[in-house]
């Protein structure tokens, strides 16, 4: 019974991360209709996207801290419930200011998604299965990115652009109900046996070098992923002369590779541990393979075939799937039940801020020079991050006693 419940939990996490990417991408398609109806300018649309990114960046850390305080069950219920309500509210917007507000609320809710998923996987799975479970859990985000464009177009054609927001929002609310119905406390005996809680101040995490290493790595690499998400369609159109219709038929391929790699990367890491590898060696082996694969990315600039360019993008996304699954799992390996969500949140905030700062710079480079420097950087930053990882974290080992969870509290205030 216990095993069935924990894999059901992973499946629901898969759905949740899929909804998070689906819900944030609906607007990129619906905006074409919204701009016509409400005369929203491109500048205002940029402000709307910035509103989401700001709240998302802030809540990655605050959401992670909250989940480390109240647990994944209630934390994710609040997170998914809030962003689902915010997404549904998009369906009744009548002005720019309302859309700006609802977009901000969407980011507030979505900030807790991935920290909550990481916390929950640690709670329910041991080191041999943890990476696979993480891979499945976060793999939903890639599938959400694949499904979002055609699903949004279909919903909009049948129910209008408002239906494209309302129906996924209602699905999210139904998810919350299903999540809360799981017999969580009765069955969970995997990760935590002790009821004793050692209390540690939130700021104590910053005294741990691995905290800064994980933050630095995410700060370096997230802009590369944002580049792939935001600029591939424009690159295919302006450089490769691919039509709008063809872009729609090609853009999903790299994200499918990402979803497959999320799961396969976790499975591979678990298999290595089952065959006698240490946790440290298993996680770093898979991340090293991922870093090596990204070295092929600069070739996108020089290959003549569009299909080959898309294939190389898929290789990059596959490598990223290997990397991010084991990166998040390595955080849980080191920080345990009561600090994993916070550190995942801190690193996610660093990545979102980095992406927010560097995305305009990418536009400057593309406009005044070409895509070439960005493709080269995309191929070199993962190997650099891997070298920093093996240098600054010689061993991936628990920093706290995982059998005695550590409660993260602000500024040393004692919790009851």
C-alpha positions as CSV (number, residue, x, y, z in Angstrom):
1,X,0.0,0.0,0.0
2,X,2.8,2.4,1.0
3,X,4.7,1.9,-2.3
4,X,1.5,2.5,-4.3
5,X,0.8,5.7,-2.4
6,X,4.3,7.2,-2.9
7,X,4.2,6.5,-6.7
8,X,0.7,8.1,-6.8
9,X,2.3,11.1,-5.1
10,X,5.0,11.2,-7.7
11,X,2.4,11.1,-10.4
12,X,0.5,14.0,-8.9
13,X,3.8,15.9,-8.6
14,X,4.2,15.2,-12.4
15,X,0.8,16.7,-13.0
16,X,1.5,19.7,-10.8
17,X,4.8,20.6,-12.5
18,X,3.1,20.1,-15.9
19,X,0.3,22.4,-14.9
20,X,2.8,25.0,-13.7
21,X,4.5,25.2,-17.1
22,X,1.1,24.9,-19.0
23,X,-0.5,27.7,-17.0
24,X,2.4,30.1,-17.4
25,X,2.6,29.5,-21.2
26,X,-1.1,30.0,-22.0
27,X,-0.7,33.8,-22.1
28,X,2.0,33.7,-24.7
29,X,-0.6,32.3,-27.1
30,X,-3.7,34.0,-25.8
31,X,-2.0,37.5,-25.8
32,X,-2.6,37.6,-29.6
33,X,-6.4,37.8,-29.0
34,X,-6.1,39.8,-25.7
35,X,-4.1,42.5,-27.4
36,X,-6.7,42.9,-30.1
37,X,-9.6,43.1,-27.6
38,X,-8.1,45.3,-25.0
39,X,-5.5,47.2,-27.0
40,X,-2.6,46.1,-24.8
41,X,0.7,47.3,-26.2
42,X,3.9,45.3,-26.5
43,X,5.5,47.4,-23.8
44,X,2.6,46.6,-21.5
45,X,2.9,42.9,-22.4
46,X,6.6,43.1,-21.3
47,X,5.5,44.6,-18.0
48,X,3.0,41.8,-17.5
49,X,5.8,39.1,-18.0
50,X,8.1,41.0,-15.7
51,X,5.3,41.1,-13.0
52,X,5.3,37.3,-13.1
53,X,9.0,36.9,-13.1
54,X,9.4,39.2,-10.1
55,X,6.9,37.4,-7.9
56,X,8.1,34.0,-9.1
57,X,11.7,34.9,-8.2
58,X,10.7,36.1,-4.7
59,X,8.4,33.2,-4.0
60,X,10.9,30.6,-5.0
61,X,12.7,31.3,-1.8
62,X,9.7,32.3,0.4
63,X,7.7,29.3,-0.9
64,X,10.6,27.0,-0.2
65,X,10.9,28.3,3.3
66,X,7.2,28.0,3.9
67,X,7.2,24.3,2.7
68,X,10.1,23.5,5.0
69,X,8.0,24.9,7.8
70,X,4.6,23.3,7.1
71,X,5.5,20.4,4.9
72,X,4.9,19.4,1.3
73,X,1.3,18.3,1.8
74,X,-0.2,21.7,2.8
75,X,2.6,23.7,1.2
76,X,1.9,22.4,-2.3
77,X,-1.9,22.5,-1.7
78,X,-1.5,26.3,-1.0
79,X,0.9,26.8,-3.9
80,X,-1.1,24.9,-6.6
81,X,-4.4,26.3,-5.3
82,X,-3.2,29.9,-5.4
83,X,-1.8,29.7,-8.9
84,X,-4.9,27.8,-10.2
85,X,-7.2,30.5,-8.8
86,X,-4.9,33.2,-10.3
87,X,-5.0,31.4,-13.6
88,X,-8.7,31.1,-13.5
89,X,-9.0,34.9,-12.8
90,X,-7.2,35.6,-16.1
91,X,-10.5,34.4,-17.7
92,X,-12.5,37.3,-16.2
93,X,-9.9,40.1,-16.7
94,X,-11.2,43.3,-18.3
95,X,-8.2,45.6,-18.1
96,X,-4.4,45.8,-18.2
97,X,-4.1,46.4,-14.5
98,X,-6.1,43.3,-13.7
99,X,-4.0,41.2,-16.0
100,X,-0.9,42.6,-14.4
101,X,-2.2,41.7,-10.9
102,X,-3.3,38.2,-11.8
103,X,0.0,37.5,-13.5
104,X,1.8,38.6,-10.3
105,X,-0.4,36.2,-8.2
106,X,0.4,33.4,-10.7
107,X,4.1,33.8,-9.9
108,X,3.4,33.9,-6.2
109,X,1.7,30.5,-6.4
110,X,4.1,28.9,-8.8
111,X,7.2,29.8,-6.8
112,X,6.6,27.0,-4.3
113,X,6.1,24.2,-6.9
114,X,9.6,22.9,-7.5
115,X,10.8,23.4,-3.9
116,X,7.7,21.5,-2.7
117,X,8.2,18.7,-5.2
118,X,11.8,18.3,-4.0
119,X,10.8,18.3,-0.4
120,X,8.1,15.7,-1.0
121,X,10.3,13.3,-2.9
122,X,12.9,13.4,-0.2
123,X,10.2,12.6,2.4
124,X,9.0,9.5,0.6
125,X,12.0,8.0,-1.2
126,X,15.4,6.7,-0.2
127,X,18.7,7.5,-2.0
128,X,18.3,4.7,-4.5
129,X,14.9,5.8,-5.8
130,X,15.1,9.5,-5.1
131,X,16.6,10.6,-8.3
132,X,14.1,8.7,-10.4
133,X,11.2,10.1,-8.4
134,X,12.6,13.6,-8.8
135,X,13.0,13.0,-12.5
136,X,9.4,12.0,-12.9
137,X,8.2,14.8,-10.7
138,X,10.0,17.6,-12.5
139,X,9.5,15.9,-15.9
140,X,5.9,17.1,-15.9
141,X,7.2,20.6,-16.6
142,X,8.7,19.6,-19.9
143,X,5.5,17.8,-20.9
144,X,3.5,20.8,-19.9
145,X,5.7,22.9,-22.3
146,X,5.1,20.4,-25.1
147,X,1.3,20.3,-24.5
148,X,0.7,24.0,-23.9
149,X,0.6,25.4,-27.4
150,X,-1.7,22.9,-29.1
151,X,-4.0,22.5,-26.0
152,X,-4.3,26.3,-25.7
153,X,-5.2,26.7,-29.4
154,X,-7.7,23.9,-29.1
155,X,-9.4,25.3,-26.0
156,X,-9.4,28.8,-27.4
157,X,-11.0,27.6,-30.7
158,X,-13.8,25.8,-28.7
159,X,-14.3,28.0,-25.7
160,X,-12.6,31.2,-26.5
161,X,-9.3,32.6,-25.1
162,X,-10.9,32.8,-21.7
163,X,-11.5,29.1,-21.7
164,X,-7.8,28.6,-22.2
165,X,-7.2,30.0,-18.8
166,X,-10.3,28.8,-16.9
167,X,-10.2,25.1,-17.7
168,X,-6.6,24.5,-16.7
169,X,-7.3,26.5,-13.6
170,X,-10.2,24.3,-12.7
171,X,-8.0,21.2,-13.3
172,X,-5.5,22.7,-10.8
173,X,-8.2,23.1,-8.2
174,X,-9.3,19.5,-8.7
175,X,-5.6,18.5,-8.3
176,X,-5.6,20.2,-4.8
177,X,-8.6,18.1,-3.8
178,X,-6.9,14.9,-4.9
179,X,-3.7,15.8,-3.2
180,X,-5.3,16.5,0.1
181,X,-7.3,13.2,0.0
182,X,-4.0,11.1,0.1
183,X,-3.6,9.4,3.5
184,X,-0.2,11.1,4.0
185,X,0.6,10.7,7.7
186,X,-0.7,7.2,8.0
187,X,1.5,5.7,5.3
188,X,4.7,7.9,5.3
189,X,7.5,6.1,7.2
190,X,10.2,6.2,4.5
191,X,12.5,9.1,5.3
192,X,11.8,10.1,8.8
193,X,11.6,7.9,11.8
194,X,12.3,10.4,14.6
195,X,9.8,12.9,15.9
196,X,12.6,15.0,17.4
197,X,13.3,18.3,15.6
198,X,16.6,20.1,15.8
199,X,15.9,23.8,15.3
200,X,18.3,25.9,13.2
201,X,18.1,29.6,12.1
202,X,17.4,30.3,8.5
203,X,20.6,32.3,8.2
204,X,22.6,29.3,9.3
205,X,22.2,27.9,5.8
206,X,24.3,30.7,4.4
207,X,27.2,29.5,6.6
208,X,27.3,26.3,4.6
209,X,29.5,26.5,1.5
210,X,27.3,24.0,-0.5
211,X,24.4,26.5,-0.2
212,X,26.4,29.1,-2.0
213,X,27.7,26.6,-4.6
214,X,24.2,25.5,-5.5
215,X,23.0,29.1,-5.7
216,X,26.0,30.0,-7.9
217,X,25.5,27.1,-10.3
218,X,21.8,28.0,-10.8
219,X,22.7,31.6,-11.3
220,X,25.1,30.6,-14.1
221,X,22.9,28.1,-15.9
222,X,19.3,29.3,-15.7
223,X,19.9,32.0,-18.3
224,X,21.0,29.3,-20.7
225,X,17.7,27.5,-20.2
226,X,15.7,30.8,-20.5
227,X,17.6,31.5,-23.7
228,X,16.4,28.2,-25.1
229,X,12.8,28.8,-24.0
230,X,12.4,32.4,-25.1
231,X,14.7,32.7,-28.2
232,X,14.5,29.5,-30.1
233,X,11.3,30.4,-32.0
234,X,12.7,33.8,-33.0
235,X,16.1,32.2,-34.0
236,X,14.3,29.7,-36.2
237,X,12.3,32.5,-37.8
238,X,15.0,35.2,-38.3
239,X,18.1,33.1,-38.9
240,X,16.8,29.8,-40.3
241,X,13.8,31.3,-42.2
242,X,11.4,28.8,-40.7
243,X,7.7,29.6,-41.1
244,X,5.3,30.2,-38.2
245,X,3.5,26.9,-38.8
246,X,6.8,25.0,-39.1
247,X,8.0,26.5,-35.8
248,X,5.0,25.0,-34.1
249,X,5.8,21.6,-35.5
250,X,9.4,21.7,-34.4
251,X,9.5,23.7,-31.1
252,X,8.1,20.8,-29.0
253,X,10.9,18.4,-29.9
254,X,13.6,19.7,-27.6
255,X,11.1,19.9,-24.7
256,X,10.1,16.3,-25.3
257,X,13.8,15.3,-25.0
258,X,13.9,17.3,-21.8
259,X,11.0,15.4,-20.3
260,X,12.5,12.0,-21.3
261,X,15.9,13.0,-19.8
262,X,14.4,14.1,-16.5
263,X,13.1,10.6,-15.9
264,X,16.0,8.7,-17.6
265,X,18.6,10.8,-15.7
266,X,17.0,9.9,-12.4
267,X,16.7,6.3,-13.3
268,X,20.4,6.1,-14.4
269,X,21.6,7.7,-11.2
270,X,19.6,5.2,-9.1
271,X,20.9,2.3,-11.2
272,X,24.5,3.4,-10.5
273,X,23.8,3.5,-6.7
274,X,22.2,0.0,-7.0
275,X,25.4,-1.2,-8.6
276,X,27.6,0.0,-5.8
277,X,28.3,3.6,-6.7
278,X,28.3,6.1,-3.8
279,X,25.7,8.8,-3.9
280,X,28.4,11.3,-4.6
281,X,29.8,9.4,-7.5
282,X,26.4,8.5,-9.0
283,X,25.1,12.1,-9.0
284,X,28.4,13.5,-10.4
285,X,28.7,10.9,-13.0
286,X,25.3,11.7,-14.5
287,X,26.0,15.5,-14.2
288,X,29.4,15.1,-15.9
289,X,27.8,13.2,-18.8
290,X,25.3,16.1,-19.1
291,X,28.0,18.7,-19.1
292,X,29.9,16.8,-21.8
293,X,26.8,16.6,-24.0
294,X,26.3,20.4,-23.9
295,X,29.7,20.9,-25.6
296,X,27.9,20.1,-28.9
297,X,25.6,23.1,-28.5
298,X,27.8,25.7,-30.4
299,X,27.5,23.6,-33.5
300,X,23.9,24.8,-33.8
301,X,25.4,28.0,-35.2
302,X,27.3,26.3,-38.0
303,X,25.1,23.3,-39.2
304,X,23.3,24.0,-42.4
305,X,20.2,21.8,-41.8
306,X,17.3,23.0,-39.8
307,X,16.5,19.5,-38.7
308,X,20.1,19.0,-37.5
309,X,19.9,22.3,-35.6
310,X,16.7,21.1,-33.9
311,X,18.4,17.8,-33.1
312,X,21.3,19.6,-31.4
313,X,18.9,21.7,-29.4
314,X,17.2,18.4,-28.4
315,X,20.6,17.1,-27.3
316,X,21.1,20.2,-25.2
317,X,17.7,19.8,-23.6
318,X,18.3,16.1,-23.0
319,X,21.6,17.1,-21.2
320,X,19.8,19.7,-19.1
321,X,17.2,17.0,-18.1
322,X,20.1,14.8,-16.9
323,X,21.6,17.7,-15.1
324,X,18.7,19.3,-13.3
325,X,17.3,16.1,-12.0
326,X,20.5,15.2,-10.3
327,X,21.3,18.7,-9.3
328,X,18.0,18.9,-7.3
329,X,18.5,15.4,-5.9
330,X,22.0,16.3,-4.8
331,X,20.5,19.2,-2.8
332,X,18.1,16.8,-1.1
333,X,21.0,14.4,-0.5
334,X,22.9,17.1,1.4
335,X,20.2,19.2,3.1
336,X,17.6,16.7,4.0
337,X,13.9,17.0,4.8
338,X,13.9,20.4,6.6
339,X,16.3,22.3,4.4
340,X,15.9,20.9,0.9
341,X,13.0,23.1,-0.1
342,X,14.6,26.2,1.2
343,X,17.9,25.6,-0.7
344,X,16.0,24.6,-3.9
345,X,14.1,27.9,-3.5
346,X,17.1,30.0,-2.9
347,X,18.9,28.6,-6.0
348,X,15.7,29.0,-8.0
349,X,15.4,32.6,-7.0
350,X,19.1,33.1,-8.1
351,X,18.3,31.6,-11.4
352,X,15.2,33.6,-12.0
353,X,17.0,36.9,-11.1
354,X,19.9,36.0,-13.4
355,X,17.5,35.3,-16.2
356,X,15.6,38.5,-15.5
357,X,18.9,40.5,-15.6
358,X,20.5,38.8,-18.6
359,X,17.6,38.4,-20.9
360,X,17.7,42.0,-22.1
361,X,21.5,41.6,-22.6
362,X,20.8,38.7,-24.8
363,X,18.6,40.9,-26.9
364,X,21.4,43.5,-27.2
365,X,23.9,40.8,-28.3
366,X,21.5,39.3,-30.9
367,X,20.5,42.7,-32.3
368,X,24.0,44.1,-32.6
369,X,26.0,41.0,-33.4
370,X,24.4,37.5,-33.7
371,X,23.3,34.4,-31.9
372,X,26.8,32.9,-32.1
373,X,28.1,34.1,-28.7
374,X,25.0,32.8,-27.0
375,X,25.3,29.4,-28.6
376,X,29.0,29.2,-27.6
377,X,28.2,30.3,-24.0
378,X,25.4,27.7,-23.8
379,X,28.0,25.0,-24.7
380,X,30.6,26.1,-22.2
381,X,28.7,27.1,-19.0
382,X,27.6,23.6,-18.0
383,X,31.2,22.1,-18.1
384,X,32.3,25.2,-16.1
385,X,29.5,24.6,-13.6
386,X,30.5,20.9,-13.3
387,X,34.1,21.9,-12.6
388,X,32.9,24.2,-9.9
389,X,30.7,21.5,-8.4
390,X,33.5,18.9,-8.1
391,X,36.0,21.5,-6.8
392,X,33.8,23.2,-4.3
393,X,31.7,20.2,-3.2
394,X,34.2,17.3,-3.1
395,X,31.6,15.0,-1.6
396,X,27.9,15.0,-1.7
397,X,27.1,13.9,1.8
398,X,24.4,14.8,4.4
399,X,25.1,18.0,6.2
400,X,22.5,17.3,8.9
401,X,21.2,14.1,10.6
402,X,18.3,13.3,8.3
403,X,16.7,11.1,10.9
404,X,16.3,14.2,13.0
405,X,14.7,16.8,10.7
406,X,16.0,20.4,10.9
407,X,13.3,23.1,11.1
408,X,14.3,26.3,9.3
409,X,13.2,29.4,11.2
410,X,13.9,33.0,10.6
411,X,16.8,34.8,12.4
412,X,17.1,32.3,15.2
413,X,13.5,32.7,16.6
414,X,12.5,29.5,18.3
415,X,9.5,27.6,17.0
416,X,7.1,25.7,19.1
